[in-house]
């Protein structure tokens, strides 16, 4: 089995391609719980089919439909995954594997009836064509939740609301809406959206427009690459663009305008975008303004896992941070139950993508936030104000009646009247338009600004929503009204939500904070290895170090949290602490009282097990990202003993296979091998008491994927090699009177490696024209060159793997007590088994034997 992931997780520092192959199965576990409110309802056959479908097939006409399956994937675990790439791949792997498994029967059924269909996984859904007979047969199936129309019949905005006019091409000012949301204040502080990617799902984008081209992720300044940056969900028609375009094109002008408001800036006087440092990608989900549930879904799916232009090789690591959705899906487009897109929006949010949605232009009446996707809880819905901060009459009001009880909507408001932005007519054309379509992009841009300024909030959608709402400016004028019993004079309300979005206020209120404390025994001594869980605005966990200390960093303030400690064989007082975090909290302390009876070995708990591997193999406490990722690999098994055993083995092996260990511990092994060959009478080159401090020296301050770790690692290697060649053992073995040729040949002989002539000569050349090896720096460089030889690394891999089982788990040499016979029989046994099984440590049962051995387990009595 191979991974679809083309690169390792950005913060899971551990890991070579070998490891990803071993672990790809770990990300595939899913459950079959429906996440959609509508799908949990039990309906009879007649209730499953939308009225427009029944009407359109009355004469047995063949019509396009969408089939929503009853069984939807559960993505709740995604919210606890801290690593961005790991979260994206988890969502993608879960959705695709779930769809493949649960759609198989339905696809076979459709094929047997000769029907064409398109499978989706962003929600477990199939688009097809069918007549009344086939529809009735589909509705009778228990795996079908609902059948709706997939026929587009409506423009993106009502013409009476979407007022457009030609605007001046070069005004000497930042656009009023950009100023209204206080974006320039963050630009002045150095935050303009850099590092963020915005997805525009709309009528397309004129990518060559002067304010958009420099911001397009597919443009590097000289050539364009539309792979992973553009998707066209319009497969027939398409107006002036035609269908299936391979480069961004806009058949309406609406999409160009909205994306311009998010990022547009030509580097001159046309500052139309809120986040000009961000990049954009896009997907056309409407045919000249007409969309369907299938086209909307196809674009959401592309956002979750962008693909190349052929639709292949999806890569969730390239998904955007924010999506702007300035459209609605009414009943006339197929959203008759209004639940058609709820699961899709939920799943998009689970992937860590902020979904900004225009509230609609049905105001000023109450309950006019009426169409998907603005009605959903997961959508951050946006109303429109004008330049005097007055709520636009057309701006749709809440509540959303999709839920019971009704949901307050919109969430927030933003500039949406006479908003100037780019249009598709030419590369320097602009127009002024009105609508909540213009308001939504302002909020999408503000999210990009805040996330670029506050990295701790990136993809933390719940905390970001709370922040934007709590810091919104409530000074919005509106003709007094009461919707769903809430007066427009109250905050929040169903007229304009919490107020108008304010980027500067959100920035000022979102300085990250830390929660920290200690866990101590009644006598005051520290208790290490206590898992401490955090819930609330952020869900994560950590573990106490040898000083009993723990900390959670980069937390959003103005939010509530609960801290809970746990470790087998201990009772904690208090059992947990709950509080609102307004700043650093450093006194979240607990007392751990040992139970009278030891009930379990702590090494059997996932968190303790993972921390011990960091200590034993990497010589450091775990970082938060890695600790959560690897412990979750085990805990996600639940009570499945077989799953737990397999994952503990794979997690254990991960630490030897990791980049971090390969560049530290395994390098030390190879340096000793190159310097001295094997120990006399032994099949290994290094002893535990030599290996441990040397590995710690090279690994000092190195956490792969964190900070400038490559430079730190290289500096450590250089310092270690220089100190190593200055040791008396080395200078005795290699007198400086030796010639460079003799010195280098001796290193290769010890390593038992025959280099190519070119390689050998290049190592000798480290000494220049010298005839002796008195140059200590050259000796260090030559030793490293030999030790880092690829053939040596491959040759010694299995031997080192076995030796590290003794060093890592048993903390001793293979011939130390209590080894029977005090020899290398055990080492040779496992080496032969590993070779016998071609390096497959699972089939060889090598790692399993060490982590289940009584000698290992006795290290952890309580």
C-alpha positions in Angstrom: 0.0 0.0 0.0 1.3 3.5 -0.8 0.2 6.9 0.4 -1.5 9.5 -1.8 0.4 12.1 0.2 3.3 13.3 -2.0 5.1 14.8 1.0 5.5 14.2 4.7 3.4 16.1 7.2 4.9 19.5 7.7 5.1 19.3 11.5 5.3 15.6 12.0 9.0 15.9 11.6 9.5 12.2 11.9 9.4 10.9 8.6 10.8 9.2 5.7 8.9 7.7 2.8 9.4 4.3 4.4 7.4 5.4 7.4 4.6 7.0 5.4 4.1 3.7 3.5 4.0 1.8 6.8 1.5 4.3 8.3 -0.8 5.2 5.5 -3.3 2.7 6.7 -3.5 4.5 10.1 -5.3 7.4 8.6 -8.0 5.3 6.9 -10.2 4.4 9.9 -13.7 5.9 9.7 -17.0 5.4 11.3 -20.4 5.4 9.6 -22.3 7.9 11.7 -24.4 10.4 9.8 -23.3 14.0 10.5 -26.1 15.7 8.8 -29.2 16.8 10.6 -31.4 15.9 7.7 -29.9 12.5 7.2 -30.7 11.5 10.7 -34.4 11.8 9.9 -36.4 8.7 9.0 -38.4 9.2 5.8 -40.6 7.0 3.7 -40.1 6.5 0.0 -42.3 9.4 -1.1 -40.6 11.8 1.2 -37.2 11.1 -0.3 -37.9 12.7 -3.7 -38.0 16.4 -4.1 -41.2 17.9 -5.6 -39.4 19.4 -8.6 -38.1 15.9 -9.5 -41.6 14.4 -9.3 -43.0 17.2 -11.4 -40.3 17.0 -14.0 -40.7 13.2 -14.4 -44.5 13.1 -14.5 -44.3 12.2 -18.2 -41.4 9.8 -17.6 -38.9 12.5 -18.7 -35.2 11.8 -18.0 -33.9 14.5 -15.7 -30.6 15.3 -13.9 -30.7 14.4 -10.2 -28.5 14.3 -7.1 -28.7 11.3 -4.8 -27.6 11.9 -1.2 -26.7 8.7 0.6 -27.9 8.0 4.1 -24.5 7.0 5.4 -22.2 10.0 5.8 -18.7 9.9 7.2 -17.9 11.1 10.7 -15.1 13.7 10.6 -15.3 14.8 14.3 -11.8 13.5 14.9 -10.4 16.1 12.4 -10.9 19.0 14.9 -8.3 17.5 17.3 -5.6 17.1 14.7 -3.2 20.0 15.2 -1.0 19.5 12.2 -2.4 21.2 9.1 -1.4 18.7 6.5 -2.3 15.7 8.7 -5.8 17.2 9.2 -6.3 17.7 5.5 -5.2 14.2 4.6 -7.3 12.7 7.4 -10.4 14.4 6.0 -9.6 13.5 2.4 -8.8 9.8 3.2 -11.8 9.4 5.4 -14.3 10.9 2.9 -12.9 9.1 -0.1 -12.6 5.7 1.6 -16.1 6.0 3.1 -17.6 7.0 -0.2 -15.9 4.2 -2.1 -17.1 1.6 0.4 -20.7 2.8 0.8 -21.4 3.8 -2.8 -20.3 0.5 -4.3 -23.8 -1.1 -4.2 -25.6 2.0 -5.5 -23.1 2.4 -8.3 -23.5 -1.2 -9.4 -27.3 -0.6 -9.4 -27.0 2.4 -11.6 -24.6 0.7 -14.0 -27.0 -2.3 -14.2 -29.8 0.2 -15.3 -27.5 1.8 -17.9 -27.5 5.1 -16.2 -24.6 7.6 -16.3 -23.5 9.1 -13.0 -20.8 11.1 -11.3 -19.6 10.1 -7.9 -18.7 12.7 -5.2 -17.1 12.3 -1.8 -17.1 15.8 -0.4 -20.5 14.6 0.7 -21.5 11.0 0.1 -23.5 11.9 -3.1 -24.0 10.8 -6.7 -25.2 12.9 -9.6 -27.1 11.0 -12.2 -29.9 11.2 -14.8 -33.1 9.2 -14.3 -36.7 8.8 -15.3 -39.6 8.3 -12.9 -39.2 4.5 -12.8 -35.5 4.6 -11.9 -36.2 7.4 -9.3 -38.8 5.3 -7.6 -36.4 2.3 -7.5 -33.7 4.5 -6.1 -36.0 5.9 -3.4 -36.9 2.5 -2.3 -33.2 1.7 -1.4 -32.3 2.1 2.3 -28.9 3.6 1.4 -30.6 6.6 -0.3 -31.5 9.5 1.9 -32.9 11.9 -0.6 -33.2 12.6 -4.4 -33.2 16.2 -5.6 -33.1 18.1 -8.8 -29.8 19.0 -10.4 -31.2 21.5 -13.0 -29.9 25.1 -12.9 -32.6 27.8 -13.3 -31.5 30.9 -11.5 -28.9 33.7 -11.8 -26.4 34.3 -9.0 -28.0 37.6 -8.1 -31.4 39.2 -8.9 -30.7 41.9 -11.4 -32.7 44.4 -9.3 -30.3 44.0 -6.5 -27.0 43.4 -8.3 -26.5 47.0 -9.4 -23.4 47.5 -11.4 -21.8 50.5 -13.1 -18.5 51.4 -14.7 -16.1 52.7 -12.1 -13.0 54.9 -12.6 -9.9 52.9 -13.4 -7.4 54.6 -11.2 -8.8 56.3 -8.1 -6.1 57.7 -5.8 -7.4 56.1 -2.7 -7.9 52.7 -1.0 -11.5 51.6 -1.6 -14.0 52.7 1.1 -14.9 49.1 2.0 -11.3 48.1 2.6 -10.9 51.1 4.9 -14.2 50.4 6.6 -13.1 47.0 7.8 -9.8 48.6 9.1 -7.6 46.5 6.8 -5.0 49.2 6.2 -4.3 49.4 10.0 -3.1 45.8 9.8 -1.1 46.5 6.7 0.7 49.2 8.6 1.6 46.6 11.3 3.1 44.3 8.6 0.1 41.9 8.2 -1.5 41.8 4.7 -2.5 38.2 4.4 0.9 36.8 3.3 0.9 33.0 3.6 -2.8 32.6 3.2 -4.7 31.2 0.2 -8.2 32.2 -0.6 -10.5 30.1 -2.7 -13.1 31.8 -4.9 -16.0 29.6 -5.8 -18.1 31.6 -8.2 -18.7 32.3 -11.9 -15.0 32.1 -12.6 -12.2 34.7 -12.5 -10.4 36.7 -15.1 -7.0 35.7 -13.8 -5.0 38.1 -16.1 -6.6 41.2 -14.5 -4.0 43.6 -13.3 -5.1 43.4 -9.7 -5.4 39.6 -9.7 -2.6 38.2 -11.7 0.1 39.0 -9.2 -2.0 37.3 -6.5 -2.8 34.1 -8.4 -1.1 31.1 -6.8 -0.6 29.7 -10.3 1.5 32.6 -11.4 5.2 32.7 -10.5 5.9 36.0 -12.2 6.9 34.6 -15.6 4.7 31.5 -16.3 1.4 30.2 -15.2 0.6 26.7 -13.8 -3.1 26.1 -13.4 -2.7 22.7 -11.8 -4.1 22.6 -8.3 -5.1 26.2 -8.7 -8.1 26.1 -11.0 -11.1 23.8 -11.6 -14.0 24.2 -13.9 -17.2 22.4 -12.8 -19.1 23.6 -15.8 -19.0 20.7 -18.3 -21.4 22.1 -20.9 -22.4 25.6 -22.0 -20.2 28.0 -20.2 -21.0 31.2 -22.2 -18.1 33.1 -23.5 -15.7 30.8 -21.7 -17.1 27.5 -23.0 -17.0 24.4 -20.8 -14.1 22.6 -19.1 -11.7 25.5 -19.2 -8.0 24.8 -18.4 -7.3 28.3 -17.2 -9.4 30.6 -15.0 -12.1 32.3 -17.0 -15.2 34.3 -15.9 -18.4 34.0 -18.0 -20.3 36.6 -15.9 -18.0 39.0 -14.2 -19.3 38.3 -10.7 -16.4 36.0 -9.7 -13.8 38.5 -10.8 -15.4 41.2 -8.8 -15.6 39.1 -5.6 -12.1 37.8 -5.7 -10.8 41.3 -6.4 -12.4 42.5 -3.1 -10.5 39.8 -1.2 -7.0 40.2 -2.7 -7.0 42.8 -5.5 -4.1 45.2 -5.7 -2.1 46.2 -8.8 0.8 47.7 -6.8 -0.4 51.2 -7.7 -3.6 53.1 -6.9 -6.0 50.2 -7.4 -6.2 48.9 -3.9 -9.5 47.1 -4.0 -8.6 44.0 -1.9 -8.7 43.5 1.8 -5.8 41.1 2.0 -3.4 42.0 -0.9 -0.6 39.7 0.5 -2.7 36.6 0.1 -2.9 34.3 -2.9 -6.0 33.1 -4.6 -7.2 29.9 -6.4 -10.6 29.3 -7.9 -13.3 27.1 -9.2 -16.2 28.0 -11.5 -19.4 26.5 -10.0 -21.9 28.4 -12.0 -22.8 28.5 -15.7 -23.3 32.2 -16.4 -24.7 32.5 -12.9 -26.7 29.3 -12.8 -25.5 26.6 -10.4 -26.6 23.2 -9.2 -26.0 21.1 -6.2 -23.5 19.0 -8.3 -21.5 22.0 -9.5 -21.4 23.5 -6.0 -20.3 20.2 -4.6 -17.6 19.7 -7.3 -16.0 23.0 -6.3 -16.1 22.3 -2.6 -14.5 18.9 -3.3 -11.7 20.6 -5.3 -11.2 23.0 -2.4 -10.8 20.2 0.1 -8.3 18.3 -2.1 -7.1 20.3 -5.1 -6.1 18.3 -8.2 -4.2 18.8 -11.4 -6.1 19.9 -14.4 -6.9 16.3 -15.3 -8.6 15.9 -12.0 -6.0 13.5 -10.7 -3.4 13.3 -7.9 -5.4 15.2 -5.2 -3.4 17.0 -2.6 -5.2 18.3 0.5 -2.0 20.0 1.6 -2.7 22.6 -1.1 -6.3 23.4 0.0 -7.1 27.0 0.7 -7.5 28.6 4.1 -10.7 30.5 3.3 -13.5 30.1 0.8 -15.6 33.0 -0.4 -19.1 31.9 -1.5 -21.1 34.8 -2.9 -24.0 32.7 -4.1 -27.1 30.8 -2.9 -28.8 27.6 -3.9 -32.6 28.1 -3.9 -35.2 25.4 -4.5 -35.3 26.3 -8.2 -31.6 25.1 -8.5 -32.4 21.8 -6.7 -32.0 22.7 -3.1 -35.6 21.9 -2.3 -35.0 20.3 1.2 -32.3 22.9 1.9 -30.2 20.2 3.4 -28.4 19.3 0.1 -25.2 21.2 0.9 -25.1 21.1 4.7 -22.9 18.0 4.8 -20.6 19.4 2.2 -20.1 22.7 4.2 -19.6 20.7 7.4 -17.0 18.6 5.8 -15.2 21.6 4.3 -15.0 23.2 7.7 -13.7 19.9 9.2 -10.8 20.2 6.8 -9.9 23.5 8.5 -11.3 25.8 5.7 -13.2 28.9 6.8 -16.5 29.1 4.8 -17.6 32.7 4.3 -21.1 32.9 2.7 -23.1 35.9 1.5 -26.4 36.1 3.4 -28.5 36.8 0.3 -30.4 39.7 -1.1 -34.0 39.0 0.1 -34.3 41.7 2.7 -35.7 43.6 4.5 -38.1 41.0 5.7 -37.4 38.6 8.5 -36.3 35.0 7.8 -35.0 35.9 4.3 -31.6 34.3 5.0 -33.4 31.3 3.4 -31.1 29.5 0.9 -28.1 27.2 1.3 -25.3 27.7 2.1 -26.1 30.9 4.2 -28.6 29.1 6.4 -26.1 26.6 7.9 -24.5 26.7 11.3 -21.1 26.0 9.7 -21.4 28.9 7.3 -20.2 32.3 8.4 -23.0 34.4 6.8 -22.5 38.0 5.9 -25.0 40.9 5.5 -24.3 44.2 3.7 -23.9 47.8 4.9 -23.2 51.0 3.0 -20.5 53.6 3.4 -22.5 55.3 6.2 -22.7 52.0 8.1 -26.4 51.6 7.4 -27.7 48.1 6.8 -28.7 47.7 3.1 -32.4 47.3 2.6 -31.8 44.3 0.3 -29.6 42.5 2.9 -31.3 39.3 4.0 -32.4 39.1 7.6 -32.5 36.1 9.9 -33.2 33.9 11.5 -32.3 30.7 9.6 -35.4 28.6 9.9 -33.5 25.5 8.7 -32.9 24.4 12.3 -35.2 24.0 15.3 -34.8 26.2 17.3 -34.1 28.8 14.6 -30.5 30.0 14.2 -29.4 33.7 14.5 -28.3 35.0 11.1 -26.4 36.7 9.6 -23.3 36.3 11.7 -21.8 39.6 10.8 -22.1 42.4 8.3 -19.6 44.1 5.9 -19.4 46.7 3.1 -21.8 45.7 0.3 -23.2 48.8 -1.4 -21.4 50.5 -4.3 -18.3 48.4 -3.9 -15.6 49.0 -6.6 -13.6 46.0 -7.7 -12.3 44.3 -10.8 -14.5 43.0 -13.6 -14.0 40.7 -16.5 -14.3 43.1 -19.4 -10.6 43.8 -19.6 -7.4 43.5 -17.6 -7.9 47.1 -16.3 -11.7 47.3 -16.1 -13.5 48.0 -12.8 -17.1 48.3 -11.8 -19.1 49.2 -8.7 -21.7 46.7 -7.5 -24.1 46.2 -4.6 -25.2 43.0 -2.9 -24.2 40.8 0.0 -22.0 39.2 -2.7 -19.8 42.2 -2.2 -19.9 42.0 1.6 -18.8 38.3 1.9 -15.4 38.9 0.3 -14.6 41.6 2.8 -15.0 39.1 5.6 -13.0 36.4 3.7 -10.2 39.0 3.4 -10.3 39.9 7.1 -10.0 36.2 8.0 -6.8 36.1 5.9 -5.4 39.2 7.6 -6.1 37.8 11.1 -4.7 34.4 10.3 -1.5 35.9 8.8 -1.1 38.0 11.9 -2.1 35.4 14.5 -0.7 32.0 13.4 -2.2 30.3 16.5 -5.7 30.9 15.0 -4.9 29.4 11.6 -7.6 26.9 10.7 -9.1 27.3 14.2 -12.5 28.1 12.8 -14.5 28.1 16.1 -12.1 30.5 17.8 -11.9 32.8 14.7 -15.7 33.0 14.4 -16.0 33.9 18.1 -13.3 36.5 17.7 -14.9 38.2 14.7 -18.3 38.2 16.3 -17.1 39.5 19.7 -15.0 42.3 18.2 -17.5 43.4 15.5 -18.5 47.0 15.7 -22.2 47.2 16.7 -22.7 50.7 15.4 -24.9 49.8 12.4 -27.9 51.9 11.5 -31.1 50.1 10.6 -34.8 50.8 10.4 -35.9 49.2 13.7 -37.3 45.7 13.3 -37.8 42.6 15.4 -37.1 39.2 13.9 -37.8 36.0 15.8 -38.4 38.0 19.0 -35.0 39.8 18.8 -35.0 43.6 18.4 -32.5 45.1 16.0 -31.4 47.3 19.0 -30.1 44.1 20.7 -26.6 42.7 20.0 -26.5 40.3 18.3 -29.7 40.4 16.3 -31.2 38.9 13.2 -30.8 42.1 11.2 -27.0 42.6 11.0 -25.7 39.9 13.4 -23.0 41.1 15.8 -22.2 44.2 13.8 -19.7 45.2 11.1 -16.5 43.3 10.8 -13.4 45.1 12.2 -9.9 43.7 11.4 -8.0 45.9 13.8 -10.3 45.1 16.8 -10.0 41.4 16.1 -6.2 41.7 15.9 -6.0 43.6 19.1 -8.2 41.1 21.0 -6.4 38.0 19.7 -2.9 38.2 21.2 -2.1 34.6 21.9 -2.0 33.4 25.5 -0.6 30.4 27.4 -2.1 28.1 30.0 0.5 26.4 32.1 1.0 24.8 35.5 2.5 21.8 37.4 1.3 18.5 38.6 2.9 17.5 41.9 2.5 14.7 44.5 1.2 15.6 48.0 4.8 16.0 49.2 5.5 18.6 46.5 7.6 16.3 44.3 6.9 16.6 40.5 4.8 13.9 38.7 6.0 13.3 35.1 4.0 11.6 32.4 0.6 13.0 33.3 -1.6 13.6 30.3 -3.2 17.0 30.5 -6.2 17.6 28.2 -7.5 21.0 27.0 -11.0 21.4 25.8 -13.1 24.5 24.9 -12.1 26.9 22.1 -9.2 24.5 21.4 -9.1 20.8 21.9 -5.6 19.3 22.4 -3.4 17.6 24.9 0.1 17.6 26.3 2.1 15.7 29.0 4.1 16.7 32.0 7.9 16.7 31.9 10.3 15.5 34.6 9.5 18.7 36.5 5.8 18.0 36.5 5.4 21.0 34.2 3.0 21.4 31.3 2.0 24.2 29.0 -0.4 25.0 26.2 0.8 27.8 23.9 -0.7 30.1 21.3 -4.3 30.0 22.6 -7.0 32.3 21.6 -8.1 34.6 24.4 -11.7 35.7 25.2 -12.6 32.0 25.2 -13.3 29.4 27.8 -11.2 26.3 28.5 -11.2 23.3 30.7 -7.9 21.6 31.8 -8.1 18.0 32.9 -5.1 15.8 34.1 -5.1 12.0 34.0 -2.6 9.2 34.5 -3.3 5.6 35.6 -2.7 4.8 39.3 -3.3 8.5 40.4 -6.2 10.5 41.6 -6.1 14.3 40.9 -7.3 17.3 42.9 -9.0 19.2 41.6 -10.3 16.9 38.9 -10.3 19.7 36.4 -10.1 23.5 36.1 -12.4 25.6 34.0 -12.0 29.3 33.3 -12.3 32.1 30.8 -8.8 32.9 29.4 -8.2 36.7 29.2 -4.4 36.5 29.3 -1.6 34.1 30.3 -2.7 31.6 33.0 0.3 30.2 34.8 -1.3 28.7 37.9 -3.4 25.8 36.6 -1.9 23.4 39.1 -3.0 19.9 40.3 -2.1 17.5 43.1 -1.6 13.9 42.1 -2.2 11.4 44.8 -1.0 7.8 44.2 -3.7 5.2 44.4 -3.3 2.5 47.1 -3.2 -0.2 44.4 -1.3 -0.1 41.1 -4.0 -1.0 38.6 -2.1 -0.7 35.3 1.3 -0.1 33.7 1.4 3.5 32.4 3.4 2.4 29.3 0.1 0.8 28.2 -1.5 4.2 27.8 -0.9 5.9 24.4 0.3 9.2 25.7 2.8 7.9 28.2 4.0 5.4 25.5 4.6 8.2 23.0 6.4 10.5 25.4 8.7 7.7 26.4 9.7 7.2 22.8 10.6 10.8 22.4 12.8 10.5 25.5 14.4 7.2 24.6 15.0 7.8 20.9 15.2 11.6 20.4 16.4 12.6 23.8 13.8 15.3 24.3 10.3 16.0 25.5 7.7 15.8 22.7 6.5 18.9 20.8 2.8 19.4 20.9 2.1 18.6 17.2 4.0 15.3 17.2 2.7 14.2 20.6 -0.9 14.7 19.6 -0.4 13.1 16.2 1.3 9.9 17.4 -0.8 9.4 20.5 -3.9 9.8 18.4 -2.8 7.1 16.1 -3.2 4.7 19.0 -6.2 6.1 20.8 -8.2 6.3 17.6 -8.3 2.4 17.7 -10.8 2.6 20.6 -11.0 -0.7 22.3 -9.8 -2.7 19.3 -6.9 -4.7 20.7 -5.6 -5.8 17.4 -5.6 -2.3 16.0 -3.9 -1.0 19.2 -1.1 -3.6 18.9 -0.4 -2.8 15.2 -0.3 0.9 15.7 1.9 0.7 18.8 4.4 -1.2 16.7 4.2 1.3 13.8 4.5 4.2 16.1 7.5 2.6 17.8 9.2 2.0 14.5 8.5 5.6 13.5 11.1 6.9 15.9 14.0 4.9 14.4 12.8 5.7 10.9 12.3 9.4 11.5 14.3 12.1 9.8 15.3 13.3 13.3 16.8 10.0 14.4 18.3 9.2 11.1 20.2 12.5 11.1 21.3 12.2 14.7 21.5 8.7 16.3 22.0 6.8 13.1 24.7 9.3 12.0 26.5 8.7 15.3 26.4 5.0 14.5 27.9 5.5 11.1 30.6 7.9 12.3 31.8 5.3 14.8 31.7 2.7 12.0 33.7 4.8 9.7 36.2 5.8 12.4 36.8 2.4 14.0 34.9 -0.3 12.3 33.2 -2.8 14.6 34.2 -3.1 18.3 36.7 -6.0 18.7 34.8 -9.2 19.0 31.4 -7.6 18.5 29.2 -7.1 15.4 28.4 -3.5 16.3 30.6 -0.3 16.1 29.4 1.7 19.2 28.5 1.1 22.8 25.4 2.6 24.6 27.5 4.8 26.9 29.2 6.3 23.9 26.1 6.5 21.7 23.8 8.3 24.1 25.7 11.5 24.8 26.9 11.9 21.3 23.4 11.6 19.9 22.2 14.1 22.4 24.9 16.5 21.2 23.9 16.3 17.6 20.2 16.6 18.4 20.5 19.5 20.8 17.8 22.1 19.9 16.6 20.2 16.8 13.0 19.5 16.2 12.5 18.7 12.5 9.9 21.0 11.0 10.1 23.6 13.7 12.0 26.9 13.2 15.3 26.9 11.3 16.0 23.3 12.3 18.1 22.5 9.2 20.7 25.2 10.1 20.7 24.1 13.8 21.2 20.5 12.7 24.1 21.4 10.4 25.8 23.5 13.0 25.5 20.6 15.5 27.0 18.2 13.0 29.9 20.4 12.3 30.6 21.0 15.9 30.3 17.3 16.8 32.6 16.1 14.0 35.2 18.7 14.9 35.1 17.6 18.5 35.1 13.9 17.5 38.3 14.0 15.5 40.0 15.9 18.3 39.4 13.0 20.8 42.5 11.1 21.9 41.0 7.8 20.6 40.7 9.2 17.1 44.1 11.0 17.0 45.7 7.7 18.2 44.0 5.7 15.5 44.7 8.3 12.9 48.0 10.1 13.5 48.2 13.5 11.7 51.3 12.3 9.9 49.2 10.1 7.7 48.7 11.3 4.2 45.2 12.4 3.0 45.0 9.3 0.8 45.9 6.9 3.7 43.5 8.7 6.0 40.5 8.5 3.6 41.2 4.9 2.5 41.3 3.8 6.2 37.9 5.4 6.8 36.4 3.6 3.9 38.0 0.3 4.9 36.5 0.7 8.4 33.2 1.4 6.9 33.6 -1.6 4.6 32.5 0.6 1.6 34.2 0.8 -1.8 33.7 4.3 -3.1 33.7 5.4 -6.7 36.9 7.0 -7.9 35.2 10.3 -8.2 33.8 10.2 -4.6 37.1 9.0 -3.1 39.1 11.7 -4.9 36.6 14.4 -3.7 37.0 13.3 -0.1 40.8 13.4 -0.4 40.5 16.8 -1.9 39.2 18.2 1.4 42.8 18.5 2.4 43.8 20.5 -0.7 47.4 20.1 -1.6 48.5 19.1 1.9 50.7 16.0 2.3 49.6 15.3 5.9 46.3 15.4 7.7 47.1 18.0 10.3 44.1 20.1 9.2 41.5 19.2 11.9 38.7 20.8 10.0 39.5 18.8 6.9 39.6 15.6 9.0 36.2 16.4 10.3 34.7 17.1 6.9 36.3 13.9 5.4 34.9 11.8 8.3 31.4 13.2 7.7 31.7 12.6 4.0 32.4 8.9 4.5 29.9 8.5 7.3 27.1 10.1 5.2 27.9 7.8 2.2 24.6 6.4 0.9 25.9 2.9 0.4 27.0 2.8 4.1 23.6 4.0 5.3 21.9 1.3 3.3 24.4 -1.4 4.3 24.1 -0.8 8.0 20.4 0.0 8.2 19.2 -3.4 9.5 22.1 -3.8 11.9 21.5 -0.3 13.3 17.8 -1.0 13.5 18.3 -4.0 15.7 21.0 -2.3 17.8 18.7 0.6 18.5 16.1 -1.8 19.9 18.5 -2.5 22.7 19.6 1.1 23.1 16.2 2.6 22.9 14.0 0.2 24.8 16.3 -1.7 27.1 18.9 1.1 27.6 21.8 -1.3 27.4 24.2 -3.1 25.1 23.1 -6.3 23.5 25.6 -8.3 25.5 24.9 -6.7 28.9 23.0 -8.4 31.8 20.4 -9.8 31.9 21.3 -11.1 28.4 21.7 -14.9 28.5 25.3 -15.8 27.9 26.3 -12.1 27.9 26.9 -12.3 24.2 25.3 -11.2 21.0 23.1 -14.2 20.4 19.9 -12.1 20.9 21.2 -9.4 18.6 22.1 -11.9 15.9 18.7 -13.7 16.3 16.8 -10.5 15.6 19.1 -9.4 12.8 18.7 -12.7 11.0 14.9 -12.5 11.4 14.8 -8.9 10.0 16.9 -10.1 7.1 14.7 -13.2 6.6 11.7 -10.9 6.3 13.4 -8.4 4.0 13.3 -5.7 6.6 9.7 -6.0 7.4 9.8 -5.5 11.2 6.1 -6.3 11.6 6.4 -9.8 10.1 9.7 -10.3 11.9 7.9 -9.4 15.1 11.1 -7.6 16.2 9.6 -4.3 17.5 6.7 -6.1 19.1 9.1 -8.4 21.0 11.0 -5.4 22.6 8.0 -3.3 23.5 6.2 -6.2 25.1 9.2 -7.6 26.9 9.2 -7.8 30.6 12.6 -6.1 30.7 11.1 -3.0 28.9 7.9 -3.0 30.8 9.5 -3.2 34.2 11.0 0.2 33.6 7.6 1.7 34.4 6.3 0.3 37.7 3.7 3.1 38.4 
